[in-house]
Amino acid sequence: MLGFEDTSIAFVYIANIVAVTVCVIYGIINWNKGADTEAEEIAEELQWEKEEAELDKDL
């Protein structure tokens, strides 16, 4: 099969191609998903910094 002496080697090559294909598809689907919550994360960080500044004043 494809010039391989053992069929398990062919299965490994096929599994490698399938894994690469799945990873590429996953990457395309999730390309910019992190940017959706970026504004919320920045607002949370600003609130946290304000609270930290108030706590530092109290000390």
C-alpha positions in Angstrom: 0.0 0.0 0.0 1.7 3.2 -1.2 5.1 1.5 -1.2 5.1 0.9 2.6 6.0 -2.6 3.9 3.6 -2.3 6.8 0.1 -0.9 6.8 0.5 0.7 10.2 2.9 3.2 8.7 0.3 4.2 6.1 -2.2 4.6 8.9 0.2 6.9 10.7 0.7 9.1 7.7 -3.1 9.2 7.1 -3.7 10.1 10.8 -1.1 12.9 10.5 -2.8 14.4 7.5 -6.2 14.2 9.2 -4.7 15.8 12.4 -3.2 18.7 10.4 -6.5 19.2 8.5 -8.5 19.3 11.8 -6.1 21.8 13.3 -6.2 24.1 10.3 -10.0 24.0 10.3 -10.1 24.7 14.1 -7.7 27.6 13.6 -9.8 29.1 10.8 -13.0 28.8 12.9 -11.5 30.3 16.0 -9.2 32.9 14.4 -10.5 36.1 16.1 -12.6 34.7 18.9 -10.4 36.3 21.6 -11.2 39.8 20.4 -14.9 39.4 21.2 -14.3 39.8 25.0 -11.4 42.1 24.9 -13.4 45.2 25.8 -15.0 43.5 28.8 -11.6 42.3 30.0 -10.2 45.9 29.7 -13.1 47.2 31.7 -12.6 44.6 34.4 -8.9 45.4 34.6 -9.6 49.1 35.0 -12.2 48.4 37.8 -9.6 46.2 39.5 -6.9 48.9 39.3 -9.3 51.5 40.8 -10.1 49.1 43.7 -6.4 48.5 44.2 -5.7 52.2 44.3 -8.4 52.7 46.9 -7.1 49.9 49.0 -3.5 51.3 48.8 -4.9 54.7 50.0 -6.5 53.0 53.1 -3.2 51.4 54.1 
